Amino acid sequence: MNTVRAAILAFMLAGPSAAQMPVSFPTSDGGLIHANQYGRGDRGVVLAHGGRFNKESWLQQALLLATAGFRVLAIDFRSEGREAELRGAQLMKDVNSTYWAHSTIFEKLARSR
């Protein structure tokens, strides 16, 4: 898991200011979350879609937020995009995994300053 976090951190630090960069990270139950990351700011925003949408639905908002100085992560839940089934418990694991992956990155950024 630390290797995955290090890879996500490297992606986030190396990316252009507002360009979209695909990233992915594992969930606690072995699933995989796919996301698009935008921006390089010190403050983070996670965009999670609902209903019939997916991570690409957030493109305009993500670009605006990245331009305003935020680091943005637009995620696909496992029921969308590249992953197949979603059950209630998996949705919560998707949300928790996104939170922990994203917050760990920002803690490391804060300590490095």
C-alpha positions in Angstrom: 0.0 0.0 0.0 2.9 2.4 0.7 4.2 1.8 -2.8 0.8 2.8 -4.2 0.7 5.9 -2.1 4.3 6.8 -3.2 3.3 6.3 -6.9 0.2 8.5 -6.5 2.3 11.2 -4.7 4.9 11.1 -7.6 2.1 11.5 -10.2 0.6 14.4 -8.3 3.9 16.2 -7.8 5.0 15.8 -11.4 1.8 16.8 -13.2 1.2 20.0 -15.2 -0.8 22.7 -13.5 -4.3 22.0 -14.9 -3.8 19.1 -17.3 -5.8 15.9 -16.8 -3.7 12.9 -15.6 -5.2 9.5 -15.1 -4.4 7.8 -11.7 -5.7 4.8 -9.9 -5.4 3.3 -6.4 -6.6 0.2 -4.6 -9.4 -0.1 -2.1 -9.2 -2.0 1.1 -11.1 -5.0 -0.4 -8.9 -5.4 -3.5 -10.9 -3.2 -5.9 -9.4 -0.4 -7.9 -10.5 3.2 -8.1 -9.8 5.1 -11.4 -9.5 8.9 -11.3 -8.4 11.9 -13.2 -6.1 14.3 -11.3 -5.9 18.0 -12.2 -3.7 20.8 -10.8 -0.9 21.0 -8.4 -2.2 23.2 -5.5 -1.7 22.7 -1.8 -5.5 22.4 -1.2 -7.4 19.4 -2.5 -10.9 18.7 -3.7 -12.3 15.3 -4.4 -15.2 15.2 -7.0 -17.4 12.1 -6.7 -20.2 11.7 -9.3 -23.7 10.4 -8.8 -26.3 8.7 -10.8 -25.6 8.2 -14.5 -22.4 10.3 -14.5 -18.7 9.4 -14.3 -15.4 11.1 -13.6 -15.3 12.9 -17.0 -18.6 14.6 -16.0 -16.5 16.9 -13.8 -14.1 18.2 -16.5 -15.2 21.8 -16.5 -15.4 22.1 -12.7 -12.1 20.3 -12.3 -10.3 22.7 -14.7 -11.8 25.7 -13.0 -10.7 24.5 -9.6 -7.2 23.6 -10.8 -6.8 27.0 -12.4 -7.9 28.5 -9.0 -5.0 26.7 -7.3 -6.6 23.4 -6.2 -5.4 19.9 -6.7 -8.5 18.1 -7.9 -9.2 14.3 -8.0 -12.4 13.3 -10.0 -13.1 9.6 -9.2 -15.1 6.8 -10.8 -16.8 4.5 -8.4 -16.5 0.9 -9.2 -19.9 0.8 -10.9 -18.7 3.2 -13.6 -16.0 3.5 -16.1 -13.6 0.5 -16.1 -15.0 -1.5 -13.1 -18.1 -3.7 -13.0 -20.2 -4.3 -9.9 -21.0 -2.0 -7.0 -22.7 -3.0 -3.8 -23.5 -0.8 -0.8 -20.4 -1.8 1.2 -18.1 -1.3 -1.8 -19.3 2.2 -2.3 -18.3 3.1 1.3 -14.9 1.4 0.7 -14.5 3.5 -2.5 -15.1 6.7 -0.5 -12.8 5.6 2.4 -10.0 4.6 0.1 -10.2 7.9 -1.8 -10.1 9.8 1.4 -7.1 8.0 2.8 -5.1 8.0 -0.4 -5.8 11.7 -0.9 -5.3 12.8 2.7 -2.0 10.9 3.0 -0.7 12.8 0.0 -1.6 16.2 1.5 -0.1 15.3 4.8 3.2 14.5 3.1 3.0 17.8 1.1 2.4 19.7 4.3 5.3 18.1 6.1 7.7 18.8 3.2 7.2 22.6 3.5 
